[in-house]
Amino acid sequence: MESTALLHRPQCTGENTNLELTKLKSFAPRKNWRITRFLFMLCIACIARAALAQAPLQPLPAQPSFPLHSMQDKLLIEHEIMPSRPFSVVGPRGAVLGQQDGSFELWLFPWKVLSAVRITARMDNYPVPIDVNDRAASIEVRPYATTITFSHANFTVREIILAPRLTQDGAGALVLYQIEAVRPMTLTFSFTPNLQRMWPAESDDRPSPEWVNTDGSSGFYLLHLNFPDHAAAIAMPTAKPGIMEPYQERAASYPLQFVLHFDPSTDPHTLFPLLVSMGDTSAASTKEALSDRLAALDRSVRSIYEANQTYYANLLASSMSIDTPDPQLNDAFAWAEVSIDQLRVETTPEHSEEGLTAGFLGSGDSVRPGFGWFFGRDALWTLYALNSVGSFETTRQEIDFLLNRQSPDGKIMHEWSQTADLVDWKSLPYEYRAADSTPSLP
């Protein structure tokens, strides 16, 4: 665990510095004076640099609540929770995949960052811990966000999940928590850190977590790899760390935890976002860079959410619709258009190329999230539907995507993993395995 002790910048005025140099000069031979002076100034510079490097990072504030839903929402699926049934929220750079009891795993493509998120509550003056996931009551699915509501006599917790379609803010997936309570309580969010690349790329078995203090109490988790090329940062504003296994203990696996104290007298109308960001550890200041990214995400929560609302409102307004005597059929047609749009995933975070994936499901103990990679045959069949509603630009992008991966003898790919560029994909038996992909090309 990182120490919170800070080095303070020495009070070095010009007079003090000259006085110290005079003292040193009196003990140093003249021929070594220049070396002594150089070493002394180098020492001062190192101390100042250390003081700046150890400066506390900025704490992340919780966000004021804002209108999360609109009366003008045209599409809504709402029903009581079926705990064993899955849900998926997918965007071009990330996904949240889980069960309707509110547990989930979070991906920033192509990385599985964390999984097995669960919540426990303890109310003041009430000693019995409450499994919040057991209190999952309802689920609401809108094109731009999915909300799971946990209900108890003392509290209501809403888990609001989105995968932003517009990614200029760098957000792959966001989870917001809205809390209402009769009396103060403590919520513990437990999760497993994964930081593994999607199949078939190799990854470490388990990352090494570090708690990074910001204001002496709250902060964020930094996940390191044994063979470092990337790191992840995970934060929940105002939350404190829970279990942190000491390195000298026997080998064991404990979940990481955010411990959040909620007081209804001071914290109403507040959103507590779960913020996740990735970084390249080749940068000289990974910790500071990731802290800045988390802060930027925290500040942008509302704008990211509202941009997602606007995107899907425009998509529905500009897409073909049907008007029949059966409202459910009309909605099902619109949901089909939304669902296809949500299968458009970027090949890499650094590349704007998109392809149609074949559907997502939680990966469990593996790193294969359903069929969350690119398939030629499935995409080509989907293009018939896209052409029928006039989505010709998406069709053009997908055909370009497939032609860029066409074999020298003209075959259209069967399967392309999100991490295909990180392995010798052509040596594996998947790329052109299906014979019906090639004749399906229009």
Beta strands, then each sheet from edge to edge (+ up, - down):
strand 1: 63-64
strand 2: 77-80
strand 3: 86-90
strand 4: 94-99
strand 5: 104-108
strand 6: 111-123
strand 7: 126-131
strand 8: 136-142
strand 9: 145-151
strand 10: 155-162
strand 11: 174-181
strand 12: 185-197
strand 13: 208-213
strand 14: 219-224
strand 15: 230-235
strand 16: 240-241
strand 17: 256-262
strand 18: 270-280
strand 19: 344-348
strand 20: 351-356
strand 21: 374-375
strand 22: 415-416
sheet 1: 1+ 18- 11+ 10- 9+ 8- 2+
sheet 2: 1+ 18- 15+ 14- 13+
sheet 3: 3+ 4- 5+ 6- 7+
sheet 4: 3+ 4- 5+ 6- 12+ 17- 16+
sheet 5: 19+ 20-
sheet 6: 21+ 22-
end
